[in-house]
Amino acid sequence: MAAGRATSMAIRGRRRTDGPTYKVQKSIDSELVLITLRRSDGDPSRWPSAEMMERVVDEQGRVDYFGEPTEKESKLWRKKIGSFLARYPLAAYGVSLDSYQCYLKKFPSGYILLTRISGNKDAPRRDCYLYGGQRRYDSPAEWCCHSKWLAEDCPMKWGGKRRDCECVVCDGTTPQLVLSAKYNLNDVDEPRRGSGKKKRTRRESQVDRPIMAKDYTKLNHDSVQMCPAAGSSLASGH
């Protein structure tokens, strides 16, 4: 009985704003806002392989592998993307939100945020990347434009063979610096630790190729509609 009342109170304690491509959950007890995207084009076959998730220390005491992000790392990405969604596509739908309180609840089905851990095993470098797209996304700002495309129901250009998405992965004709200025994303990304442009290693480059990953994890995602790949018809979500 008590458990039932607690569940009922929890449900009444949240106000939901639903749309065909998104869901917004507002908490009455706090100002926190969680945004869920109901469209996805994520593909687990583009994740790093299970082998690349294994921590191996070489003879020089160095490591180079992928691991789960810390709560702080995940929250940083989700907050920046949630704020962007509130300011642009959701605002265009007439949803009024305090963008500074908005978080992406979780990444859509087929996407995964991973941390590349490399360098000295005792003090390695940590860099987060988002996998599941046609290429990896190196920063929250890069995926912001793609999240806008998902929220706008995955529009296709005339003829239906090309995505009408301006992100650097789908389109690539507009530099990220220009997109960041257009959408005021300069506050979205923070400089990565380390100086200069980091040279991509052979191991890192291999991840950008589609690699069939072992099913080493099961992610609980809300039911989503899968967006079409370029030149294909819309597939059903799961």
Secondary structure, DSSP 8 states (H G I E B T S, - for coil): -HHHHHHHHHHHTEEEEE-SSEEEEEESSSS-EEEEE-EE---GGGS--GGGGS----TTSEEEEEE---HHHHHHHHHHHHHHHHHTHHHHTT----GGGEEE-S--TT-EEEEEEEEETTS-EEEEEEESSSS-B-SHHHHHHHHHHHHTT--B-TTSSSB---STTTT-SS-HHHHHHHTT-TTT----SSSS-----HHHHHTTS---------------EE---TTS------
